[in-house]
């Protein structure tokens, strides 16, 4: 009698491929899609982070530029105010010196006038005293 070949190997192979196809449709594809979507989201988040960091660097650089410009303007304004104050101080000092010189010159002229007046008065008094002394000494009136 002829024996039919054992078909159990074919049955196992058919069951294997059927199970594979079911698992592929119900498990592997959805999990693969989820993993692919996850990778895309991670890549998108990484790119967004890189853009945000680049934008942050640009913003910080712009803030630094503005701050440096503001410092320069403040220093220039401070120097301008300091220079103007120095000029004003020098003008006040020059005016005060000029007033002091004028006052000293006026005082010197007044003192010279007083000295001249005192000398004239002393001369007059000296002549009068000399005439009086001469009159007393000679015993007669000397003019």
C-alpha angles and dihedrals in degrees: 000000000000118000122217115234118261107263095188091100090057090047091052091047091049092049090048093053092044091051090046092051092049092047091046092053097041105031116012099047095046092045090046090050091049091049092047091049089048092052091048091050091048091049090046091049090048091052091046089050091049090049091047091050091048090049090048091052091049091048092049091048090050091048090049091050091049092046091049090049091049090049091050091049091048091049091047091049091046090051091047091051091045091050092048090048090050091051091047090048090050091048090051091047092048091048091048091049091049091049089047091050091047091047091048090048090049090048090048091050091047090048091047089050091049091047091049091047091046091049091049090048091046090049090051092045091044091053090047091048092045090051090047093047090047090048091050093045096046093036093229136086114275118192 
